[in-house]
Amino acid sequence: MAIKAERKEHPISMRLPEADIAMIDRAAGLRGRSRTDFVREAAVRAAELVLMENMPIRMSPEGFADFMAALAAPAALVPEMVELIRRPAPWEAGYVAKR
């Protein structure tokens, strides 16, 4: 009896407009990747994000109480953030870039 090897890869076929293919090919070329590698990586990354968004976060009752206490506590100032917010934006008059 012949033993059938299980496939490790499965083909996916898509029909895309020519403009989409051109954009994918251009981006893949800029990354030095093939179209297949580029599309596979992008699809897997998108799938991981969706799965992580829908994954429940589990913690002990004590851990949850600590988490809720941290959320309810007054915010602490972060000096670097205060300085950044007070700094004028590049498009505002008088802006001088620090070097």
Helices and strands as residue ranges (DSSP letters): H 18-31, H 35-53, H 61-72, H 79-86
